[in-house]
Amino acid sequence: MTSLRSDDVLDALEAVVSARAASDFPSLNRNAVLDDALTALDNGALSYLNMVDGDVRSVGEALGTDDGYELEQDAKFELIVKAQSEPAARSAIAGIANALHDEIAVSGADGGALEQLGCWAAVSALKRENLATEGIPGIKGAEIVVTLTFISDRPF
């Protein structure tokens, strides 16, 4: 088995989420900036999803394998929606967050794309407050953190 690297699991996660794009789910951007999101919303998009490569950390020695490290890689999904009201914005965020969670759960289950790679994935946090989008009329944001756990012969 080839030892995984941080970039391998991030690329695989990007591919899984990108494949989910549908009318009720925004296309995925990677490592974009807030101005890109606001421009897309100004141009008629109702939602914007951006995956930001997060930090990787060693959680311990990998036992029972030739590789040496059990690692956790965070990926942050910045979700921004445009809506006429606060309840509508919360509903849109909930729908997209649930779809993201479901897609990650399927790909991390037996036979899924992330599981086949040797990576376990789960949504580990949802942040709704103290985001850069606060105070922008008609715009609401959320940050969804996905933690990817994998084994590597290097600490990254």
N, C-alpha and C positions, 0 to 999 in steps of 0.2 A: 504494500500500500504506500502510495506517495504521501509524504508528510505535507500537511496543509500549512498554508501561510495566511496571515490576516487578509491580504488582498484576495486570496482565493475564495474565502467565505463571503467577503463583501461583494465580489463580482457575482457569485452564485445567488446571493440574496437579491441583488439588483435584477438579475435575470428572472427570478421567481416573481418579484413584484411587478416588473415591467410586463410580463406575460399576462397579468391580471387586468390590464387597462381595458376599461369598458365605458359605456355611456355614464354609468353611475360611479365611476372610479377614475380619478385623474391619471394622466400619463406621468411617469416618473422622471424626475430630474435628479442629477447627482452633483453634490457639492456646489450648488448654485447659490446665489446671494438673494437677499430679500428684495432688492430692486427688480430682479427677474420675475419674482412672484407677483409683485404689485403691478408690473407692466402687463403680465398675462391677465390679471384680473381686470385691469383697465381696458384691455382689448377684448373683453367679453367672457373670459373663462370664469366659471363659478367656483372652481377649486384649484389648488396647486399643491403638489406633493414633491418634496425634495428630500433625498437621502443624503445625510452627511456622515462621512466615514468618522466613526468615533474612536475611542481609545481601546487598546488591547491590554489585558493584564493576565499575569500568570496566577492561577488559583491553586497550583500545587504540582507535585510530581505525578506524571502519568504512570500508573502502576499496570503491570501486565503487558507492556508494549515496549518495543525498541525505542520509540520516540520518547522524549523526555519531559514535555510540558503539557499540562492541561491548561488551555487558555480560554479566556472569555473576551469576545470582541463585541463592543457596543456599536450599533448603527442607530442614528437618530433620524426619524422621519418627521420633517417639518411639514405640517399640514395647515394650509390657509384656505379659508372659505369666504365667499362673498354672499351675504344674505340680507334680506329686508328686515329681519328681526333677530333678536337674541335667541328665542326658541328655535327658529329656523336654522340658525348657524349651529347651535348645539346639536340639532337633529342631523344636519349634514356631516358634522364632525363624527358623531356616533356611528353613522352609517358607513363612512369610509374607514374609521378605526376598526369597526367590526369586520369589514371585508378584508382589511389588511391582516388582522389577527387570524381569521379563518384561512387565508391563503398561506400564511406562515405555518399554521398548525398542520395543514395538509402536506406541505412540502417537507416538514420535519418528521412526519409520521412514516411508518414502514413503507418503503418503496418511493417516497417522495424525493424530489430533487436534492434537497439539503441533506436528507438522511443518507441518500446514496453516496453523497460526497464524504460523509463521515462527520457531519455537523448537526448539532442539536440546536434548535432555535425556539425562542419564546419572547413574546412581548413582556417586558419587565417593568415598564413605567409609562405613565401618561401624565403629561404636564400641561396645564391649561392657563396658569397664571404667570405673571411676570415675564411675558414674552414680548418680543419687539413689535408685535402687531397691536398691542394694547393701545387704545385711544384712537385708532384709525376707524372712522365711521363706516359701518356696514361690513367690517372685516373682523374675523375671529380666527385665532390660531390655536394649534395644539402641537405638542411634541410627543411623539410616540417612540419609545426606546425599545429596540429589539436586541436581545443578547444572544450571541452565537457562541456555543461552546464546542471546542474541538481540540484535537491532540496534534502537537507539532514537535519536531526535533529542535526547534528554535523558539525563543521566547517572543516571537512576533508573527 
